[in-house]
Amino acid sequence: MLGTGIMMGGLLLVVIATMVGGIRAALVSLLIVGAALGLLITKDKHGHSTLQRLSTHIGWQRAKMAKHNIYRSGPLGRTAWGKFQLPGLAAASQLSEYQDSYGRPFALLYYPSTRHFTVVINAEPDGASLVDEEQVDIWVAHWGQWLASLGHEPGIVAASVTVESAPDTGIRLRREVGNNMMDGTPPIARAMLTEVVQSYPEGSALVSARVALTFKGTDRSGKRRKEDDMGRELAARLPALTQSLNATGAGAARPVSAQELCEAIRIAYDPASAMLIDEARGQGMPPELQWTDVGPAATQAFWDKYRHDSAWSVTWQMSQAPRGEVFSSVLSQLVAPHADIDRKRVTLLYRPLDAGTAARMVEADKRNASFRATASARPSARNLAEARAADRSAQEEARGAGLVNFGMVVTGTVMNAEQIPDMIAAVDNLGATARVLLRPAYGSQDSAFVAALPLGIVVQNHLSVPAGLRESL
């Protein structure tokens, strides 16, 4: 639409220039309009136009000149209150804790700028090893049903699923074996368990999964809702939401407490603290973290990487979803632990659409795909495939299926800068196995890092340029 507007306005400008300045002025105007259209038409393999890449470079240079890419917190930092506040999009977030109707504590995040509330659910996936294909198909079907039900959930704005793999410290295994070892244990059994405790953590990984649900903080009339009101309402709704996740293969889903969320975010920004937190838990003295203490002491965003406390991270965003048929194991290697990546987070972002919006979108996609397929006497195979896919989507939506906008963010973290090239090569290979096209979040590594965390941040609501205008570019 923006290109059409520039073309129509450019033609009008050329006509006016011809009438006022003659043919020479018309040629100059035509060159300017052609250059503007060229910036919009030429695109790379990720679908980004030259104008988008140019605007990203300009925005990054402005932020770098203003030193917005450097963050310092704590008593010696640049903030007046001397706290380790989270940087960037999560800086204004507020954390509180409530109990659901089952008596389970759950963390409630509030974002004043967007008036959003987020709850985080901890999942224990069963995994697909030694599981029949029929059971996997049932899990996939229930997962699709759960995503479709989000469009009918009152007040929900977005959902995200974060699968994180990290090296296992071995402290939990040592504590479990030590607590269950009897005094009269035979020496050979004691020696075997001691060897297991010493050798098993080497090369092993800990995989965790969390689901973040974001709700809007206004009622149907647009009136702002208080934090206590949302806490009481979500306390009554959380049991049903966690129970519905059990049928999707997520295991025993339960809400994440405020302390657990503080530990997860603290470790994400400072992976070196994971050993200290596990040791404190092993001694029965878990650290009492506050939300104002989980942020990093220092961060610095570069064009293609992110430095935060004791680690380096690179974040990619999905620019193209898998084409053709997608099997349940398409992301298995991408989410699995990798030897060249110390910590890895794969976050799927979902934005459910209500029934009315979904119906309009599938019909519009069907008309557009049909037009592209019939506009030429010899349409390409891709246009024909898109027309068939759009027709199937419209039929499924008419039978009651939901429509969800989705994206994916991948963050890889290493402890040394020398490991970054190996990590980048590993993620590029993993993206190919998952049949997705990944693009580094150039110029916004700090914001993309926060988006990959289980915090329920809706990135579209924090853009300085409206999402509709960005899509038209």
C-alpha positions as CSV (number, residue, x, y, z in Angstrom):
1,M,0.0,0.0,0.0
2,L,2.8,2.4,0.8
3,G,4.5,1.6,-2.5
4,T,1.2,2.3,-4.4
5,G,0.8,5.6,-2.6
6,I,4.4,6.7,-3.4
7,M,3.9,5.7,-7.1
8,M,0.6,7.7,-7.4
9,G,2.1,10.7,-5.6
10,G,5.2,10.5,-7.7
11,L,3.2,10.5,-10.9
12,L,1.3,13.6,-9.7
13,L,4.7,15.2,-8.7
14,V,6.1,14.5,-12.2
15,V,3.0,16.0,-13.9
16,I,3.3,19.2,-11.7
17,A,7.1,19.4,-12.4
18,T,6.5,19.1,-16.1
19,M,4.0,21.9,-16.0
20,V,6.2,24.2,-13.9
21,G,9.8,23.4,-14.8
22,G,9.6,21.6,-18.1
23,I,11.1,18.3,-19.1
24,R,14.3,18.7,-17.1
25,A,12.4,19.1,-13.8
26,A,10.2,16.2,-14.8
27,L,13.2,13.9,-15.2
28,V,14.7,14.9,-11.9
29,S,11.3,14.2,-10.2
30,L,11.1,10.9,-12.0
31,L,14.6,9.9,-10.7
32,I,13.6,10.8,-7.1
33,V,10.4,8.8,-7.3
34,G,12.2,5.8,-8.9
35,A,14.9,5.8,-6.2
36,A,12.1,5.8,-3.5
37,L,10.4,2.9,-5.2
38,G,13.6,1.1,-5.5
39,L,14.2,1.3,-1.8
40,L,10.8,-0.3,-1.3
41,I,11.0,-2.9,-4.0
42,T,14.4,-4.4,-3.5
43,K,14.3,-7.0,-0.7
44,D,16.8,-9.5,0.7
45,K,16.1,-13.2,1.4
46,H,14.5,-12.3,4.7
47,G,11.8,-10.1,3.0
48,H,13.3,-6.8,4.4
49,S,13.4,-3.9,2.0
50,T,16.3,-1.6,1.5
51,L,14.4,1.1,3.3
52,Q,13.9,-1.1,6.3
53,R,17.5,-1.9,6.5
54,L,18.5,1.7,6.1
55,S,16.1,2.9,8.8
56,T,17.5,0.2,11.1
57,H,21.0,1.4,10.5
58,I,20.0,5.0,11.2
59,G,18.2,4.1,14.4
60,W,21.1,2.1,15.6
61,Q,23.6,4.9,14.9
62,R,21.4,7.4,16.8
63,A,21.0,5.1,19.8
64,K,24.8,4.4,19.8
65,M,25.6,8.2,19.6
66,A,23.3,8.8,22.6
67,K,24.8,5.8,24.4
68,H,21.5,4.1,24.8
69,N,23.1,0.8,24.1
70,I,25.1,1.0,27.4
71,Y,23.5,0.2,30.7
72,R,24.9,0.4,34.2
73,S,22.9,-0.3,37.4
74,G,23.4,-0.9,41.1
75,P,25.0,1.5,43.7
76,L,27.7,2.6,41.2
77,G,25.4,2.7,38.2
78,R,23.7,5.6,36.4
79,T,20.3,5.1,38.1
80,A,19.5,7.4,41.0
81,W,17.9,4.7,43.2
82,G,20.9,2.3,43.1
83,K,19.0,-0.9,42.3
84,F,19.7,-3.6,39.9
85,Q,16.7,-2.8,37.8
86,L,16.0,-4.7,34.6
87,P,17.0,-2.8,31.4
88,G,15.0,-1.9,28.3
89,L,11.5,-3.1,27.8
90,A,11.2,-4.7,31.2
91,A,12.5,-1.7,33.2
92,A,9.1,-0.5,34.3
93,S,7.7,-4.0,35.1
94,Q,6.3,-4.7,38.6
95,L,6.2,-8.1,40.3
96,S,3.7,-9.3,42.8
97,E,2.5,-12.7,44.1
98,Y,-0.9,-14.2,44.6
99,Q,-2.4,-17.6,45.3
100,D,-4.7,-19.4,43.0
101,S,-7.8,-21.4,44.0
102,Y,-5.6,-24.5,44.6
103,G,-3.4,-22.5,47.0
104,R,-0.4,-22.4,44.7
105,P,1.6,-19.1,44.7
106,F,2.0,-17.5,41.3
107,A,3.9,-14.5,40.1
108,L,2.0,-11.6,38.4
109,L,3.9,-9.2,36.2
110,Y,2.5,-5.7,35.4
111,Y,3.6,-3.4,32.6
112,P,2.3,0.1,33.2
113,S,3.1,1.4,29.7
114,T,0.9,-1.2,28.0
115,R,-1.4,-2.0,30.9
116,H,-0.6,-5.7,30.5
117,F,-0.6,-8.4,33.1
118,T,1.5,-11.6,32.7
119,V,1.4,-15.0,34.5
120,V,4.1,-17.6,33.9
121,I,3.4,-21.4,33.9
122,N,6.1,-24.0,34.5
123,A,5.8,-27.1,32.3
124,E,7.5,-30.5,32.6
125,P,7.4,-31.9,29.1
126,D,7.3,-35.7,28.9
127,G,9.5,-35.8,25.8
128,A,9.0,-37.9,22.6
129,S,11.5,-40.6,23.4
130,L,9.9,-44.1,23.6
131,V,6.5,-42.6,22.9
132,D,4.2,-44.0,20.3
133,E,3.3,-41.9,17.2
134,E,-0.4,-42.1,18.2
135,Q,0.3,-40.5,21.5
136,V,2.4,-37.8,19.9
137,D,-0.4,-37.1,17.4
138,I,-2.8,-36.7,20.4
139,W,-0.5,-34.2,22.0
140,V,-0.2,-32.2,18.8
141,A,-4.0,-32.2,18.4
142,H,-4.5,-31.0,22.0
143,W,-1.8,-28.3,21.5
144,G,-3.6,-27.0,18.5
145,Q,-6.9,-27.0,20.4
146,W,-5.3,-25.2,23.3
147,L,-3.9,-22.5,20.9
148,A,-7.3,-22.2,19.3
149,S,-9.0,-21.8,22.7
150,L,-6.8,-18.7,23.4
151,G,-8.8,-16.7,20.9
152,H,-11.9,-17.3,23.1
153,E,-10.1,-16.6,26.4
154,P,-11.3,-13.3,27.8
155,G,-8.8,-10.5,27.8
156,I,-5.8,-12.5,26.6
157,V,-3.4,-10.6,24.4
158,A,-0.5,-12.9,23.7
159,A,1.2,-16.1,24.7
160,S,4.7,-17.4,24.5
161,V,6.5,-20.8,25.0
162,T,10.1,-20.7,26.1
163,V,12.2,-23.9,26.0
164,E,15.6,-23.4,27.6
165,S,18.6,-25.7,27.7
166,A,21.5,-25.2,30.1
167,P,24.3,-27.2,31.5
168,D,23.4,-29.2,34.6
169,T,25.5,-28.2,37.7
170,G,25.0,-31.7,39.2
171,I,24.2,-30.2,42.7
172,R,20.6,-31.5,42.6
173,L,21.8,-35.0,41.8
174,R,24.4,-34.9,44.6
175,R,21.7,-33.7,47.1
176,E,19.3,-36.4,46.0
177,V,21.8,-39.2,46.3
178,G,23.2,-37.9,49.6
179,N,19.7,-37.7,51.2
180,N,18.8,-41.3,50.2
181,M,22.1,-43.0,51.0
182,M,21.8,-45.2,54.1
183,D,24.6,-45.7,56.7
184,G,24.7,-49.4,56.1
185,T,25.0,-49.2,52.3
186,P,27.4,-51.8,50.8
187,P,30.8,-50.4,49.8
188,I,30.3,-51.3,46.1
189,A,27.0,-49.6,45.9
190,R,28.4,-46.5,47.6
191,A,31.3,-46.4,45.3
192,M,29.1,-46.8,42.2
193,L,26.8,-43.9,43.3
194,T,29.8,-41.7,44.2
195,E,31.1,-42.3,40.6
196,V,27.7,-41.5,39.2
197,V,27.5,-38.2,41.1
198,Q,31.0,-37.2,39.9
199,S,30.7,-38.2,36.2
200,Y,27.0,-37.9,35.3
201,P,26.8,-34.0,35.3
202,E,29.7,-33.8,32.8
203,G,28.1,-33.0,29.4
204,S,24.5,-33.3,30.7
205,A,22.0,-30.6,30.3
206,L,18.9,-29.3,32.0
207,V,15.9,-28.5,29.8
208,S,13.0,-26.4,31.1
209,A,9.9,-25.1,29.5
210,R,7.7,-22.1,30.5
211,V,4.5,-20.7,29.1
212,A,3.8,-17.0,29.6
213,L,0.2,-15.7,29.2
214,T,-0.4,-11.9,28.8
215,F,-3.7,-10.3,29.6
216,K,-4.9,-6.8,29.0
217,G,-5.5,-4.7,32.1
218,T,-8.8,-3.1,31.0
219,D,-12.3,-4.4,31.0
220,R,-14.7,-4.4,28.1
221,S,-15.6,-0.8,28.6
222,G,-11.9,0.2,28.6
223,K,-11.7,1.0,32.3
224,R,-8.3,0.3,33.8
225,R,-8.3,-2.6,36.3
226,K,-6.3,-2.7,39.5
227,E,-3.6,-5.2,40.2
228,D,-5.5,-6.8,43.1
229,D,-8.6,-7.3,40.8
230,M,-6.5,-9.0,38.2
231,G,-4.8,-11.1,40.8
232,R,-8.2,-12.4,42.1
233,E,-9.5,-13.0,38.6
234,L,-6.5,-14.9,37.4
235,A,-6.3,-16.9,40.7
236,A,-9.7,-18.4,39.7
237,R,-8.7,-19.0,36.0
238,L,-5.3,-20.4,36.4
239,P,-6.3,-24.0,37.5
240,A,-8.3,-24.4,34.3
241,L,-5.4,-23.1,32.2
242,T,-2.8,-25.3,33.8
243,Q,-5.1,-28.4,33.6
244,S,-5.8,-27.9,29.9
245,L,-2.0,-27.9,29.3
246,N,-1.6,-31.3,30.8
247,A,-3.2,-33.0,27.8
248,T,-0.7,-31.3,25.4
249,G,2.3,-33.3,26.7
250,A,3.4,-30.4,28.9
251,G,3.4,-32.7,32.0
252,A,2.4,-31.4,35.4
253,A,1.9,-27.7,34.6
254,R,1.9,-25.3,37.6
255,P,2.2,-21.6,38.0
256,V,5.7,-20.1,38.6
257,S,6.2,-18.3,41.9
258,A,7.8,-14.9,42.3
259,Q,11.0,-16.4,43.7
260,E,11.3,-18.9,40.9
261,L,10.8,-16.2,38.3
262,C,13.4,-14.0,40.0
263,E,15.9,-16.8,39.9
264,A,15.3,-17.6,36.2
265,I,15.7,-14.0,35.1
266,R,18.8,-13.5,37.3
267,I,20.4,-16.6,35.8
268,A,19.5,-15.4,32.3
269,Y,21.4,-12.2,32.7
270,D,24.2,-13.7,34.8
271,P,24.7,-17.4,34.0
272,A,27.6,-17.6,36.4
273,S,25.1,-17.2,39.3
274,A,23.4,-20.5,38.5
275,M,26.0,-22.4,40.4
276,L,25.6,-20.2,43.5
277,I,21.8,-20.4,43.4
278,D,21.9,-24.2,43.1
279,E,24.4,-24.5,46.0
280,A,22.3,-22.3,48.2
281,R,19.2,-24.4,47.4
282,G,21.2,-27.6,48.1
283,Q,22.1,-26.2,51.6
284,G,18.4,-25.5,52.3
285,M,18.9,-21.7,52.1
286,P,17.4,-20.5,48.8
287,P,18.3,-16.8,48.1
288,E,15.5,-14.4,48.7
289,L,15.6,-12.3,45.5
290,Q,13.6,-9.2,44.9
291,W,12.5,-8.0,41.5
292,T,14.7,-4.9,41.8
293,D,17.8,-7.2,42.3
294,V,17.5,-9.6,39.3
295,G,18.7,-7.1,36.7
296,P,22.3,-7.1,35.3
297,A,25.0,-4.8,36.8
298,A,26.2,-3.9,33.3
299,T,25.1,-4.5,29.7
300,Q,26.2,-3.3,26.3
301,A,24.4,-3.9,23.1
302,F,26.4,-4.2,19.9
303,W,25.1,-4.3,16.3
304,D,25.1,-8.1,16.2
305,K,25.7,-9.3,19.8
306,Y,24.8,-8.5,23.4
307,R,27.2,-8.4,26.4
308,H,25.5,-8.9,29.8
309,D,27.4,-9.4,33.1
310,S,29.3,-12.7,32.8
311,A,28.2,-13.8,29.3
312,W,27.7,-12.9,25.7
313,S,24.5,-13.6,23.7
314,V,23.3,-13.4,20.2
315,T,19.6,-13.4,19.3
316,W,17.9,-14.5,16.1
317,Q,14.4,-13.9,14.9
318,M,12.5,-16.1,12.5
319,S,11.9,-14.4,9.1
320,Q,10.3,-17.4,7.3
321,A,8.4,-20.3,8.7
322,P,8.8,-23.9,7.4
323,R,7.2,-24.5,4.0
324,G,5.1,-27.5,3.1
325,E,4.2,-30.2,5.6
326,V,5.4,-29.7,9.1
327,F,6.0,-32.7,11.4
328,S,5.9,-32.8,15.1
329,S,9.7,-33.2,15.3
330,V,10.6,-30.3,13.1
331,L,12.0,-28.3,16.1
332,S,13.5,-31.2,18.0
333,Q,17.1,-30.4,17.1
334,L,16.7,-26.7,17.5
335,V,15.5,-26.9,21.1
336,A,17.8,-29.7,22.1
337,P,21.1,-28.9,23.9
338,H,24.2,-28.3,21.8
339,A,27.8,-28.6,22.8
340,D,28.8,-25.3,21.2
341,I,26.1,-23.3,23.0
342,D,26.3,-22.9,26.8
343,R,22.7,-21.8,27.2
344,K,20.0,-21.7,24.5
345,R,16.4,-20.3,24.6
346,V,13.9,-21.0,21.8
347,T,10.8,-18.8,22.3
348,L,7.6,-19.2,20.3
349,L,5.5,-16.1,20.3
350,Y,1.7,-16.3,19.7
351,R,-0.9,-13.6,19.3
352,P,-4.4,-15.2,19.1
353,L,-7.0,-13.6,17.0
354,D,-10.7,-13.4,17.8
355,A,-13.2,-15.2,15.6
356,G,-14.3,-12.1,13.7
357,T,-10.8,-10.9,12.9
358,A,-9.7,-14.5,11.9
359,A,-12.6,-14.8,9.5
360,R,-11.7,-11.5,7.8
361,M,-8.0,-12.4,7.5
362,V,-8.5,-15.8,6.0
363,E,-10.9,-14.5,3.5
364,A,-8.6,-11.7,2.5
365,D,-5.6,-14.1,2.2
366,K,-7.8,-16.4,0.1
367,R,-8.7,-13.5,-2.3
368,N,-5.1,-12.3,-2.6
369,A,-3.8,-15.8,-3.2
370,S,-6.4,-16.5,-5.8
371,F,-5.7,-13.2,-7.6
372,R,-2.0,-14.0,-7.8
373,A,-2.7,-17.5,-9.1
374,T,-5.1,-16.2,-11.8
375,A,-3.3,-13.0,-12.8
376,S,-0.9,-14.9,-15.1
377,A,-1.7,-17.4,-17.9
378,R,1.1,-19.6,-16.5
379,P,1.2,-19.1,-12.7
380,S,4.2,-20.3,-10.7
381,A,4.0,-23.5,-8.6
382,R,4.5,-21.3,-5.5
383,N,1.5,-19.2,-6.3
384,L,-0.7,-22.3,-6.9
385,A,0.5,-23.8,-3.6
386,E,-0.3,-20.6,-1.7
387,A,-3.8,-20.5,-3.2
388,R,-4.5,-24.1,-2.1
389,A,-3.1,-23.4,1.3
390,A,-5.2,-20.3,1.7
391,D,-8.3,-22.2,0.6
392,R,-7.7,-24.9,3.2
393,S,-7.1,-22.3,5.9
394,A,-10.4,-20.7,5.1
395,Q,-12.2,-24.0,5.2
396,E,-10.6,-25.0,8.5
397,E,-11.5,-21.6,10.0
398,A,-15.1,-22.0,8.9
399,R,-15.2,-25.4,10.7
400,G,-14.2,-23.7,14.0
401,A,-10.4,-23.7,13.9
402,G,-8.6,-20.7,15.5
403,L,-6.1,-18.4,13.8
404,V,-2.9,-17.3,15.6
405,N,-0.1,-15.0,14.5
406,F,3.2,-16.6,15.6
407,G,6.9,-15.9,15.5
408,M,10.1,-17.3,17.0
409,V,13.1,-15.9,18.7
410,V,16.3,-17.9,19.4
411,T,18.9,-16.7,21.9
412,G,22.3,-18.4,22.3
413,T,24.6,-17.6,25.2
414,V,28.2,-18.4,25.7
415,M,30.6,-17.4,28.5
416,N,33.5,-16.2,26.3
417,A,33.6,-14.0,23.3
418,E,35.9,-16.5,21.5
419,Q,32.9,-19.0,21.5
420,I,30.6,-16.7,19.5
421,P,31.7,-17.8,16.0
422,D,31.1,-21.4,16.9
423,M,27.7,-20.6,18.4
424,I,26.6,-18.7,15.3
425,A,27.6,-21.5,13.0
426,A,25.8,-24.0,15.2
427,V,22.5,-22.0,15.3
428,D,22.7,-21.5,11.5
429,N,22.9,-25.3,11.1
430,L,20.1,-25.9,13.6
431,G,17.9,-23.4,11.8
432,A,18.4,-25.3,8.5
433,T,17.4,-28.6,10.2
434,A,14.2,-26.9,11.5
435,R,13.5,-25.6,8.0
436,V,13.2,-22.0,9.3
437,L,15.0,-18.9,8.1
438,L,16.7,-17.2,11.0
439,R,18.0,-13.6,10.9
440,P,20.1,-11.9,13.6
441,A,18.3,-9.1,15.3
442,Y,20.7,-6.5,14.0
443,G,20.6,-3.2,16.0
444,S,18.2,-4.5,18.6
445,Q,20.0,-7.3,20.3
446,D,19.0,-6.0,23.8
447,S,15.3,-5.8,23.0
448,A,15.3,-9.2,21.3
449,F,17.1,-10.7,24.3
450,V,14.3,-9.5,26.6
451,A,11.6,-10.7,24.1
452,A,13.0,-14.3,24.3
453,L,12.7,-14.3,28.1
454,P,9.5,-15.8,29.7
455,L,8.2,-12.3,30.6
456,G,5.2,-12.0,28.3
457,I,6.4,-8.8,26.7
458,V,4.3,-7.9,23.6
459,V,7.0,-6.3,21.4
460,Q,4.6,-4.8,18.9
461,N,3.1,-2.6,21.6
462,H,6.5,-1.0,22.3
463,L,7.4,0.0,18.7
464,S,7.9,3.7,18.0
465,V,6.7,3.1,14.4
466,P,3.2,1.5,14.2
467,A,3.1,-2.1,13.2
468,G,0.8,-1.4,10.3
469,L,3.3,1.1,8.8
470,R,6.2,-1.3,9.3
471,E,4.4,-4.1,7.5
472,S,3.7,-1.8,4.6
473,L,7.4,-1.1,4.3
